[in-house]
Amino acid sequence: MYYVVTGAAGFIGSRIVQALNAAGVTEIVAVDNLQQSDKVRNLARLDIADYLDQAEFLQRLDSFDGAVEAVLHQGACSDTMEADGRFMMENNYRYSKTLLDWCQETEVALLYASSASVYGAGPEFREERACERPLNVYGYSKFLFDQLVRRALPGRSAPVAGFRYFNVYGPNEAHKGRMASVAWHAYHQLRDSGKVKLFVGSGGYGDGEQRRDFVHVDDVVDVNLWFLEHRDVSGIFNCGTGRAQTFNQLAAAVINAVHGTAHSARELAAKGLIEYIPFPPALKGKYQSFTEADLARLRGAGYPHPFRGVEEGVAAYVRELEQT
C-alpha cells in the first residue's frame, strides 16, 4: 500500500516524506510539479517508490484504487501575491476537490494543507465561519475548499483532516524565494548585509512589533503524522503554536543564534543589526499584522505534543542553515 504525498518536493511535503522514511515507510508516491527543478534537492536524500507529475497523478487516479493507504495533500500554489485567480482556483481548489472526491469514493484517508490566510486580518483565529475573511485569492482558494470539506464531513466514508498552517519556517524552504519564511530571509539578510530588515509599524503596532504565530515545520509534520495514526479524528484544525510572537523577537532569535549572543531586539536595533524599512504599498489592506492559532479544537481532538517558540525553533533552524 502506498502513501501519496503531493507537493512532495516542496517545503512541508519533503519534511513529511523524511519523517515517513524515519518511521520505516518508503512505499511513497511523490507527486509534484518540477517545473522549478531545484526543488528536487529536497527529495534527493529520501526514499520513495515512484514520482508522478501533479497532472499525471490525477489522470492515473483510477489505477491506484485499492493501493493507497493515505493521501497527504501538501501541494498548492502558496504565493499570496499571485494575481491569476483562474490559475489559483484550478491549482488549489479544483485539484483538491478531485482528490477529496476520489478519497471518499475509495475510502482513503485524506490529510491536507489549509492555511491561516483564511482568517484574513482576524482578529479571532478559531475554526469557525464567522472568523474567516480571506484577503486574497490564495486565502479564498483554501477557504472555499474548507467549506467543501465541512459539508462532506457528516457523511464522510473515510477520514479527512485539514490543517490551517500559520507562519511555517524551517529547513527545505529555500526554493520558495520571496515566499520563504521571515526566518529564512532574516538569516540571509544577516549573512549578506550584516543586518535584518523589518517593516516599520503598521496596523497599530510599533516598528517590528507586528505579531505572527511562527511554527517550526517539524512541529507541523508531527501534527500530520499524529492524525495519520489517529484516523478516527476528522475535521479542520489550526496548526500553530498558539502563541503570537513579534517580528522583533524572531529577528533577535536569528541574530543571537548566528552570533552566539542573547541580546534583546531593542539592543540589536541600537547596534544597527535590525533596521526598520517602509511598509510596501502593495501589502496595504492585505497584510496580517497579528495571527495566533486558537488550539482548543486541536487539543480537544487529543493532540498532546508541545510546539516550540521562536527562540528554540529558530536556533534549531539556524544550526541546519549553517551546515548547508
Phi, psi and omega in degrees: 000138183262149165258124179262126176241112174273154187065030190293335178270356182276195187295289184287321181302316181292327177289329175293316177300317179299317180293322176297317176302317180298333178271006177090011182261121176235351178281072186239129171263113180270125181241130179195181174239109184264029172302325171267088196289341182293346176297337185300338178298333178291337181261344191300330182268001189251162181253124177227162178270329183196159176234137176226140171295152185300322179288319180297323181299314178297322180294333184255013184306316184299333180288349181262003180304127178080002184244002186245128177279317181195154174245124175252100191266098180252349185288135178185161165277117185254015181280106183290348178261002179299126184262349182276092184295327180296315178297315183298316182290324178291316185285320185263311184277303187295319178299315180295322179298318178299317179295317179300313180300315181294317181297322178290321179294325184258004178058050178248135179295137177238119171248129187222158180271116166259203185202146175291351177296342179296340182276348182060225183277007178077213013268358181252143188233059175253153182283064182224145182304324183294341182265357192258112182218072184302144184260350183212174185290332175298309179300323180293321180298322178287318178301314185294321179293321176302322179294322177298316179296317179303319180291331182277337188303315183300326182251021185299147176255353180209158181299142173216127181222130178248143184238119180275093182291134173271219186274095186275137176223161176140184185300152175082020181252003187303325182294346184285347176060234183294342179269005174293166187292163175300323179297316179298312180296320180298317181298313183286327173298317180297316180293323185276323187236353180082008179209161176250135181255128177235159179286148170296173184301149177201159176059028180087004180255150177286179181303121179069007183263003171302147190236135177228160173268095182272124185233133181290141184302326182288335172290324176296317178299319180300322177297314179301315183289329177295316179292331176296326179276338183243074187278004172279354183253124176232161178140189178244129190225140171293145178227088178207187182276340187083011183222116176282131176233153186281158173299326176301316179296319180294315179299318179297321179297320178295310184297316180294324179293321180289317186267352181069036181245183179217047184273154174281163178299321179299317178295321181290324176294320178296330179276357181083012181272344171237130179237137180259127186244160182301150179283129183294130179303327183296340182263353182296129182082358182233016189245135176269106179279345180210130169220144177201115183294131168275114186264010184302317182289320178297314179293324179294334177284348178109001181292120191258349194276148178282162174246137181279146175281176185295328182300313180283313185293317181292322178300318178294319179296314180300321178301320178289320179297324180293339182269353183265000000 
